[in-house]
Amino acid sequence: MKQTLLVVIALLLCSLTTFAQNRREMVQARNDDNLPPRKLSQIDSVIVKHQLALEECYREAKNYDPSVRGKLVVRLSVTPDGRVKNVSIPRDDIANTSLDSCLTRKLRRLHFTRTSSKEGDQTFDLPLNFSDADDE
């Protein structure tokens, strides 16, 4: 019985040590400043992946105001860890507050690839054109 208990304790200590080492390696990997800069193709893939959510904002605004259409530019500021820090709309030909609010809310939820903290925040403009197929 004592031998079994000692074996269990030894296995438990070994497991805890391995867990601590793995955790340390994971934390070190997260703090790696040798990551490459975020590429335009990586930004595009995130936007394309969430395109339906952005179009949903347009459809909701269109339900309340059928005349909603036009172009706007959304400015995103993304932190090195990939979180959207700020969303603004510097150019808005549509001037629909519910559309703007919905887009801002959905864009804040996006998560981009991580990059080196040396790169700092990355700011880019995203032009959006909202119209129905029969408008073109």
ABEGO torsion letter per residue (X at the ends): XAAAAAAAAAAAAAAAAAAAAAAAAAAAAAABAABBBBBAAAAAAAAAAAAAAAAAAAAAAAAABAABBEBBBBBBBBBAAGBBABBBBABBAAGBAAAAAAAAAAAAABBBBBBBAAAEBBBBBBBBBBBBAAAX
